[in-house]
Amino acid sequence: MAPSGMSSGASRLFWRKAAAAAVVAAPVAIFVTDNVVSLQMITGRSMQPALNPDSNRLWRDVVLMDKLVRGDLGLQRLRRGDVVTLVSPFDPDLLLVKRIIAMPHDCVVPLGKPNSFVRVPKGHCWVEGDESFHSGDSSSFGPVPLALVKGRALTPVWPPSRLGAPLAGLPEWKKARVYANGALPLSEL
């Protein structure tokens, strides 16, 4: 039904223009949400307290995701402390949300293995959840290819009380386990 007061010819023209606008807008919107920026609902406890800090809430955090971290841009734009979404290395249908702890060439002392370390190979990163007891992460499956990273969380946008809450930054207790380029602990930099 056309807006009231329009003749049938004007009505057809209105709907034709609306359809043309939708045909143009839909591919642009799909491209933007797939490749530039999107919203992502966060479920689970592995990133508490940074995300979903209150597990008794009826809602979950929704975050604004930067998708321009994939491919060659990833190594340039990703940093230790960034919260990212990535495809599970064991289940391609599962999307994980973790914090980057170490980048290529860094050394990490895995959780629960204080007398060992892992050097992160070129093209990989080490990811962990902030709530280590509820997180399947690099401590159990090792370094992750940067190609599996699909986006970087910028800020929560829902619920409104969490809008703009900081996400980036490496928790102090994790810094002592990471050695930048295999040399100095991050806690000393």
C-alpha positions as a printed Julia matrix, in Angstrom:
189×3 Matrix{Float64}:
  0.0     0.0     0.0
  1.43    3.37   -0.98
  1.44    6.38    1.3
 -2.03    7.95    1.49
 -2.94   10.62   -1.03
 -0.93    9.1    -3.92
 -2.37    8.2    -7.28
 -1.85    4.65   -8.53
  0.9     5.84  -10.93
  2.72    7.66   -8.16
  2.22    4.62   -5.93
  3.91    2.33   -8.47
  6.78    4.79   -8.86
  7.19    4.98   -5.07
  7.39    1.19   -4.73
  9.73    0.89   -7.72
 12.13    3.38   -6.13
 11.87    1.65   -2.76
 12.66   -1.72   -4.35
 15.62   -0.26   -6.26
 16.98    1.28   -3.05
 16.66   -2.09   -1.26
 18.43   -3.89   -4.11
 21.35   -1.47   -3.8
 21.39   -1.26    0.01
 21.21   -4.99    0.78
 24.55   -5.98   -0.82
 26.26   -2.96    0.73
 24.9    -3.85    4.19
 25.97   -7.49    3.78
 29.46   -6.45    2.66
 29.85   -4.05    5.6
 28.71   -6.58    8.24
 30.87   -9.35    6.75
 34.04   -7.31    6.19
 34.08   -4.01    8.07
 32.03   -3.84   11.26
 29.25   -5.85   12.9
 27.52   -6.59   16.19
 28.18   -9.83   18.06
 26.32  -11.28   21.05
 28.7   -12.78   23.59
 27.7   -15.96   25.41
 29.51  -17.94   28.05
 31.69  -17.16   31.06
 35.21  -17.45   29.67
 35.66  -13.68   29.28
 34.33  -12.61   32.68
 34.69   -9.97   34.05
 35.45   -8.06   30.81
 32.34   -9.46   29.05
 29.12  -10.76   30.62
 30.36   -9.7    34.08
 27.15  -10.76   35.81
 26.32  -14.36   34.94
 22.89  -14.03   36.63
 21.66  -11.42   34.15
 18.9   -12.24   31.71
 20.83  -10.63   28.83
 24.29  -10.96   27.37
 26.76   -8.33   26.21
 26.56   -7.28   22.57
 29.83   -5.83   21.26
 30.85   -3.8    18.23
 33.3    -5.89   16.19
 36.06   -4.58   13.92
 36.33   -7.01   10.99
 39.32   -5.25    9.4
 41.75   -7.46   11.3
 41.62  -10.41    8.93
 44.26  -11.41    6.44
 47.39   -9.29    6.1
 45.84   -6.52    8.19
 45.63   -8.77   11.24
 49.3    -8.72   12.13
 49.39   -4.94   11.77
 46.18   -4.19   13.68
 46.07   -6.85   16.4
 47.84   -6.31   19.72
 48.38   -8.18   22.95
 45.32   -7.58   25.11
 42.8    -7.34   22.25
 39.59   -9.34   22.68
 38.9   -11.23   19.45
 36.49  -13.68   17.91
 38.06  -16.66   16.2
 37.03  -19.92   14.63
 37.74  -22.85   16.93
 40.78  -24.8    15.7
 38.82  -28.03   16.3
 35.27  -27.12   15.27
 34.83  -24.76   12.29
 31.2   -24.17   13.28
 32.18  -22.79   16.71
 33.13  -19.13   17.18
 35.25  -18.43   20.28
 35.78  -15.12   22.1
 39.23  -14.82   23.73
 41.93  -12.28   24.58
 45.22  -12.23   22.66
 47.97  -12.88   25.21
 50.96  -13.23   22.89
 51.84  -12.48   19.28
 54.31  -14.17   16.89
 57.8   -14.79   18.37
 56.64  -14.17   21.98
 57.12  -16.89   24.59
 54.34  -17.91   26.96
 54.35  -19.97   30.14
 51.14  -22.02   29.77
 48.69  -22.1    32.67
 49.35  -25.04   34.95
 52.83  -25.66   33.47
 55.13  -23.24   35.31
 58.34  -25.04   34.26
 57.75  -24.89   30.51
 57.22  -22.31   27.81
 55.86  -22.14   24.27
 57.26  -19.9    21.55
 54.41  -18.55   19.39
 55.29  -19.3    15.75
 55.12  -16.81   12.89
 51.52  -16.22   11.76
 50.03  -17.39   15.09
 48.86  -15.91   18.38
 48.2   -17.22   21.9
 44.64  -16.66   23.17
 43.11  -17.15   26.6
 39.85  -16.39   28.32
 39.94  -13.97   31.25
 38.21  -16.59   33.43
 40.8   -19.32   32.98
 38.86  -22.0    34.85
 35.97  -21.77   32.35
 37.94  -21.37   29.15
 39.01  -23.7    26.37
 41.92  -21.75   24.92
 45.58  -21.89   23.87
 46.49  -23.39   27.25
 44.73  -26.54   26.01
 45.12  -26.35   22.21
 48.29  -24.27   21.7
 48.98  -21.29   19.43
 46.23  -20.36   16.98
 46.74  -19.28   13.34
 45.98  -15.58   12.89
 43.9   -16.63    9.87
 41.27  -17.98   12.31
 40.74  -14.52   13.87
 37.5   -13.05   12.48
 37.13   -9.81   14.41
 38.3    -7.6    17.27
 35.85   -6.46   19.95
 35.85   -2.67   20.21
 33.27   -1.92   22.9
 30.06   -3.27   24.39
 26.94   -1.59   23.0
 24.36   -3.57   25.01
 23.21   -3.42   27.73
 23.28    0.4    27.76
 24.98    0.46   31.17
 28.03   -1.25   29.57
 28.28    1.08   26.55
 31.9     2.13   26.12
 33.34   -0.19   28.79
 37.06   -0.79   28.1
 37.97   -4.21   26.73
 41.57   -3.91   25.53
 44.5    -4.4    27.83
 46.29   -7.39   29.24
 45.45   -8.28   32.86
 48.52   -7.78   35.07
 48.57  -11.38   36.29
 48.92  -12.61   32.69
 51.79  -10.24   31.81
 54.27  -12.13   34.02
 53.74  -15.27   31.88
 54.51  -13.59   28.53
 57.98  -12.76   27.21
 58.01  -10.22   24.36
 60.0   -11.67   21.45
 61.24  -14.33   23.87
 63.28  -11.84   25.92
 61.72   -9.6    28.6
 58.56  -10.36   30.54
 55.75   -7.95   29.63
 55.49   -7.07   33.3
 58.94   -5.42   33.01
 58.25   -3.44   29.83
